[in-house]
Amino acid sequence: MPIQDYKIQKPVWTEADFEQMGWHDVHVRAIAFHPEIFELWLDIDYIFSWVDPQGSDKHYSFWLAPATLVFKNVYDLKFEIESHDGDMELQGIERSKASSPRNAAVIPKQTEWRWLLDFNEGQITFRSVGFSQFTRRPPVLVPVQQFTFEERGGISFDREYAA
C-alpha cells in the first residue's frame, strides 16, 4: 500500500472488531471511570498501521490518530500499575471467560468478558460487555508511536470524528 493512500475503514470500532484490532505499543494518555454509567474511558494514541522502513530508513513509521476507547458496563475493576515516569504503554488487550452479563435483563448485550489491559507498567482487569473505540481525526504518518501533548490537542475523551 502506498504510504500516502492510507485510509481508515471506519471511525468507530467495537468488540465485534476485536480480532482485527491491536493495541501493541499504544500509549495511554489519560484514564477515567464514570461510575454513574459504569464506563471506563481511555484517551489513546492508536496505531492503525506500522510502516516498514523505506529506502535508506532504518526505523518504522506509524499511521497514528488520537482515539477514545470506552468500555461499557464495567465492574470488578482492578488497577495494578506502577509507572515511575507517568508513561503508560499497552502491550495488548486480551479478553477471556465469556459469560452472560450479570445484568442481562436490563442491557442489550448477551455476552460479557474478563478484560486484561496489559501495560509495560502493570495491568488493569475488569468485566465488561465490550467497547467502542472512537477515532477523533484521520491518522497521520509519524516517525514515533505517540504524539506530543500539543500535536494531539491535549487530553480528550471526545467521541466525535473531525475529518
Steps between C-alpha positions, in 0.01 A plus 500: 500500500647837406579711807292799389182292444421373853132531591323363807215256438267675745524755781335284770611146588336260748554166669366341177827620339723374783681236291597761236636749751823522694627725777870404512713807586192724523554786746226579751488872574216506757257264676164580659217298650143629485328314788143615427505330159765233573737607222881489494649761265851502354651782294750327269732554204379208287738343250301407190798363311874445532687599182817308414813710455518649150818547296790590728276538809586262782190561714129434470251782467139487618153602392377655825183673619364611836208282609263450792460138615183449707425174682133457593321346798829473692528340843755306707758762396857449627805719432851363555717772344840629604636771274808692605480763225124521441523324163253218434554279196277206413646168396154380406139445600364152565150371566404167654238321709193590296175476695151641517503856641407520865228754411393339172133581564561875471773535236496415128822295501500121537867443588753650736869419534784535744729761346873539559674821399863392506741792547878515525424656839249241629142413419135597528235225517120518504178344370323677213259433215735666254629826365474772242815666374441844350764633259508875550678604177661339194830317562825672409833341417751566778848367588408415864223310677343792681409864451629783710243662727473793258474282185206308642323809635532406868292244689154415366229239540306640202313253281470712185695445177644823357601439139 
